[in-house]
């Protein structure tokens, strides 16, 4: 019986999951901080099976959280928060958005992503070294794109970043998170009312013609804005850190020995920044040779699944030439990341543009001094000081 989720990453290995995860069975009994006896899933096959099985619920009020210090009871998801909805409620929202985030539509944004990246890199060059890549590049790229897509003023992006950081921080109290959610909702609610009165050419305006009421659309807007800001920002910053620490892989990307598509998928697998999820069985379910009883929560270690040697040989090695398809860094099943194609387009443009513009880019501090986001349910770096010649 495992008592608590392993969370301590190995010293000197900022990209690796806790070593204890690799020593566990694919599905292991675990005692949660609140005393609940549930499960921890670490095997790739088991994690994908649970993610694709709708007998497991994502509803917050049914969950037991694996991280200490969380609330004993979680309120239901607010209207529009798709991550806490089961079908058919989730299906209703997903169908409204599915056609907005297709591969084709997101690839049409490539030119605009290239322009945003070029402008930010120009500003970095004008500022001169050293600089914090998080605030200079990693955060502004996805912020600019999700703001344009939704029709949200980019000038307010620092406000959105603060609220999103509060929502993803494991140190935030329930009151902190509630205040952040309220602040985002109230901002989006005012914006939704304005777009109903005077529609513009953006996603929120398009959705004012749907059957969503103001509360639902404001909640959905808050969800999309938060999801589009922090995930890709963390991938760009942490991915750059990983490439700088693996110069032979960076050289393979620079010289075209691997494609940027291959590089992005391997970085997603290797880093798996959305490292942990939870599902709760709605009925007795047999999975991985075990029976998960109704009401039992299963913590899904997505980072362990993406380092499963049964699925990926030498999983702890960053190998950009690897065929990394099938990873769960973006989820799986009906709750797979809605904006995954936008995130891919942003990374496929932003990584090559950065290293082409600054071929001598390197860390401005010792690697051990880079502040890691170990206090968040989205892994990454709080800052990435870089310099160049």
C-alpha angles and dihedrals in degrees: 000000000000113000107210135342115289107241107160111107119214115270113260093012105091094169098051126091120237107297093229091068092068091055096057130092116257088260119026134177111248136185111222124218091257091053096258113144108221138129145281118213117202105154118099095226094047094046092051091046092055094044090054097043113092090199083081114076129216094198110133096218090061095050132101110205121228095210119087119239096038125129119281090228128029120209119234118272113277117243110289097021098123095182090071098044131096125203134309092031091044091048092057093057095038093054091053090056104033095090092047096063104041122144091250096050093047093049089054086066092061095099091052092048089051090052093049092049092048092051092049092047090050089054091049091052092048091049091048129209140348107043141150106256091202096064097028098049121346097062100037096052098063092031092058093047099046091045091053093045094050097035096244120147109257089209087077096053095112089059091052092048092054093051093046092050089053092051094051098041116105088208094062117106122228087256091052092051092045091053092049092050091048092049092051093044094050091049092050092044091058090047093049091052090051092050093049088055096041113015119205133191100280144094098266091052090049090053093053086077092057127088092263115119123221094268093050095045093047090050092047091049091052090050094049094045094050093045093049096050112050107031099059091037089058092046093052094049098039091040091054090049090051093049092049089052091049103047095171089059092046089052090051089055094045094050095044094245085132126029121245088240090058091046094052094050093048092048089050091052096042096048103030092183094186086064106168137037137171133220129179124211113242091193136005108295129187111216134153092004092302134096115235107202124223110275096024117126121223119204110213114211099203091178091056091047091054090051094048108133089207087067104027122032113226089006096180091062120091102228114169091192091060120115094239098173115136096042118144098219088115095037127249138245125025092335095054110138109287093207096046094118092052090050091051093051091050093050095043089057102033101052098051092040092054096050094041091053094043108027091168093053112145141154115286091207136036111283090243089060095059106110108236125208097238088143096066140074085230111063121218141098129301089214137357112203108203136173138184141191 
